[in-house]
Amino acid sequence: MAITTDREDLELSLLRTFLAVVQHGSMGRTAAAVAKTQPAVSQQMLRLENIIGRKLFSRSRDGVKLTRHGELLVAYANRALDLNEETLARLREESASGPVRLGVSEDVALARLTPALKRFQSAHPDVELEILVATPAKLDFLLAQGSVDFIISDPSLATGVPVMEWRTRLAWFASTDLAIDPLRALPLVLCESGGSWRDDVLASLRRTGWDWRVVFESPSLDATLAAVESGLGVSALLRETVRNTGIRELKHARLPVLPEVRFGLFRGSAAPTKAQSLMEAALATSLNVATGNRVVRFAESRSWLAEVDGEPRPGIQALSLSAAQP
């Protein structure tokens, strides 16, 4: 069988950007999310299409949609990144065992963690990973009691200083069938799990002078998404949490730009096990990629990531003490 030597191979960095475009739905939103310019993201996707020899996206005024080949690539891209993480972990002998207990709020659970946790469990099958979804107040209590090892929560609702912190921006969403009348009060669907964001969202609306009324409010993100999809009203949500095909991001001249919201990773006070250290490193790496190097790491956490059981960890570098520049 002849071997082709001039064929270009897929690059993992291109696959990561490709999945980010799939997640955010447009080159512009992806550029903002990963702290790159829109031309840089577009050039990366053009390079990926040239390597594959197929069109991956069809472009429109509302963003991009996957072609048949693009849809096929999604599964392979995820598999390639999963295998990359598992290979590096195994070859660096970063094995561990024992329990790791992580508490998250509902929006975080759906937003960014599933792929990272899947890769971590695949790379470390002997680690007993336990995930608890709860309110920020309950998560803070459980961490203080030692019932969980980590929590991811809104820093304004948690006690202590986070190990790392990152930001993401809310966006307006509505049913694909909902028509907005700017002359009438805006129907709002609110999710109580949004923590301190609720007041910020309402304050943004007040500044526009657009009257609003709450038509639905629930502590459940799933219930909130169902209400939006049914056409009850509009809601301020994280883009990463919206997977419903009947929901679209809403663009309207009178709707205000929504604020950024913060998340933080907090750890318990007990001395870390090797499994817990590896979990923190995995989360840091995943979040760093997902936010375009905008994770802020605090000085107190550096020694934990850099060493495990008193030994330097090969191939792992602590993140910058301030957000890295794009």
N, C-alpha and C positions, 0 to 999 in steps of 0.2 A: 504493500500500500504506500502510495506516495505521501510524503510529509510536506505540508506547506509551511514555509519558514517566514513568509512575508505577511502573514495574517496578523492583524492586531488583536490582542486579547482584551477582554472586558476589564475595566478598572473599577476597583471597589469604590473609589471616591465618586465616580460617575453614577454608580448604582445607588449610593446614598443620596445624591442629589436627585436622581430620578424618583426615588421613593418619596422624597420630600415634596416634589412637584405633584405627585399623585395625591399626597396627603392634603396639600394646600389648594390644589385646583387651578393655580395660575403661576406663571413665572414671576410676576410681581410680588404676590404674597409669599412665595417661596424665598425670594431674595430678601424680603424683610425678615422672614423667620430665621434664616441662616446667616444673616448679616453679610450678604454679598450684593453686588449690583445686579440688576435685572439682565443686562447684556452678558455678564459672567455666567449666570445660570443658563441663559439661552444658548450660549456657546458650548457649555458642557453638554447640554441635551443634543445639540447639533452634532457634536463629536461622538456621542453615544450612538446616535442614529447612523452616522457614517461607519462606525465600527460594525454595527449589526447589519447595516445595509437595508434597513426597513424604517418606515415612518412609525414613530411611537405615539405621537400626539396629533390630533386635529385641533387647530386653533380657531377660536372665535372671539367675539368682543367680550364675552363673559369669562373667558379663561381658556383652559385646554381640556380636552377629553381624550381618553386613551383609545388608540386604534386596536384592532384585533391583536396585533403583535405587541402593542404596549401592555394589554391585559395579560398576555402570556408571559411577558417579562417580569411582571410584579412578583409572581410566585418564585421564579428563578432568582430574582434579585434578593428576596428575603432569605432564600436557602443559601445563597452565596455568602451573605453577610453572617448568617448563623454559623456556617461552617468555618468562616474566617475566625470568628470569636472562639469557637470550640477548639480549633487547631492551635491558636496562639496560647490558650490556657493550658492545653495538654502538653505542648512542647516546652512551655516555661515551667511545667510541673507545679502549677498553681492549684493543687488539689487540696480539698478540705472535706470535713464531715461535721455533722452536728446540726443543731437547729439554728435557723435565722428567722426572726419574727419581724415582719414589716407591717406597719399600720399606715393606711392611706385614706384620704377622703375620696368620695365617689368620683368626682371629676378627674382627680389625678389618676385613679385606677384605670379609667378609660383613655386618658390622654396620651401618655407616653410610655408607660411602664411595661405593658404587656410584651412587646418584642424583647426588651432588655432582660426581663425576668425569664422569658422562655430560653434565651441564649444562656443565661447564667445557670439555669437548671440543667440544660443539656451539657454544659461544660463541667458542671460539678454535681453529678447524679447522686453523690452520697450526702449532699447537704439537704437537710429537711427544711424546705422553704415553707413558711406559713405566712399568709397574707390576710390581714383583717381590714375590712372597709367600715369606717365609722365616722362620726362627726368630729370636727376639730377639737371640741372640748373633751370628748371621750378619749381621743387619741393622746392628747396632752396628759390626761390622768393616767392612762395605761403606761405611757413612757415613764412617768414619775414613779409608778409602782413597780417598774421592772417587768411588766407583763409583755412588753414588746421591746425589741432592740433598736428599731428605727421608726420614725414616723415622717411622713411627708405632708406638710400642712401649710396654711397661710401663716407666715411669721408673726403677723399682728394678732393671731389667735393662739399662739403657742408660747410656752415659757422657755426662757433661755435663748442662747445664741445658736443659730443653725450652723451645721457643718459646711453647707453650701447653700447658695441662694440663686434663683434665676427668675426671669420675668417673661411673661407672654401677654399678648393683647387679646382682649375680648372683641367679638364682632357681632353684628346684628344678624339674626336668622329668622326666617319665616317659611311657612308652607309655600310650595310652588304655586298653589292655587289662591293664595291670599292677596287681595288687592288692598293697598294702603291708600286711604283718603286723607290727605294732609289738612283738610278742613275739619276733620273730626278728631276726637280724642284717640290717641294711639293705644290700641289694646295690648297690654303687656302680660307676658307669661314669665313668671319669676321662679327661680330655683333657690331655695333657702340654703342649699349646700354650698352656694357661692360665697359663704362667709361674709367678709366685710365688703365685698364687691357691690352688694345690693344698693347701699347708700350712694356709692360712687356713680353707679349707672343712673339712678334717679336724679342725682345732682347734675349729671351731664344733660339730661333731658330738660331739667328746669332752666338751664342756661340758654336753651334754644327757644324757650317760650312755647313749646308744643305741649298742649295738655295731654295727659295720659290717664289711663285707668287700669288697675290690675284686674285681669279677668281670670287668672289662674295662678296659684302659688303652691309649691310642693317642696318638701325636703328631698324628694327622689329625682335624680337626674333622668332616669328612664321615663318617669311620669311627665316630667317637663318636656322632654323630646316628643313624647306622644301627643301632648297638648299642642305643641308647635306644629307638628305634622298634620294634625287634624284641622288646622286653620283657625284656632282660637285667637291667636295673636302672635306678636313678635317677641323675641327673647334675646338677651345678651349672653352669649355662650363662648366657650373656647372652641376654636375651629377643630381641634383634635378630638373633641368629644362627639362631633356630629358625623354619624355614619348613615343616617336615614336618607334614602334616595328621594323622599318626598319633601325634603327641606333644602332651601337654598340660602346662600348668604345674601342679605338684603342691602342694596345700595339705594339710598335716597338722599337728596340734597339737604333735607331738613334734619335727618338723623345725625346726631353728633358723633365725632370720633370717640370711641370708647377708651377708657383708661387701660394702662397695663396693670396686670395683677402679679403678685409675687407668690412664689412657692419656696419652701425651705426644707432641707433634709436635716432632721434632728436625730441625735443618737443618745442612747441611755448612758448613765454614769458608770456602769460596770466596765471593767477591763475587757477589751474586745477579744474575741476568739479569732482564729485564722479565717473561719468561714465568714464571720461578720466583716472582717477587713476586706475580704475579696468581694463581698456584696457591695460594700461602699465604693470600692474601686470600679466595679461594673456599672453601678448607677452613675458615678461621676463621668465615666467615659461615654455612656449612652446619652446623658443629658448634655454633655459638652458638644456632641455631634448634633443633637436635635436642635439646640439653641444657637448653633453657629458660633461656638466658643464664647458665649456670653454668661457662662456660669461663674459666679463669684465664690471663691473658696476662702475661708478664713484661716488665719495662721495656726490656730490651735489644732487643726485637723491634719496638718501636713505630715507630722511624724507617724501618725497611724497608717496613712496610705503608703508611706515610703518604706515602712518596715512591718514585718510580720514575725511574731515570736522573736523579736530582737535581730532578725536577719533582713538585710536589704532585699527588696522585691525587684527582680529583674524585669525590665521592660515597662515599669509603671512609673510615671512621673507625676508629682503633685501638680495640680493646676495652679495658675497664677493667683496671687492674692487679690487681684482685681480682675474685672472682666477683660478677657483677651481682646486685642484689637483684631478686626476682621482682616 
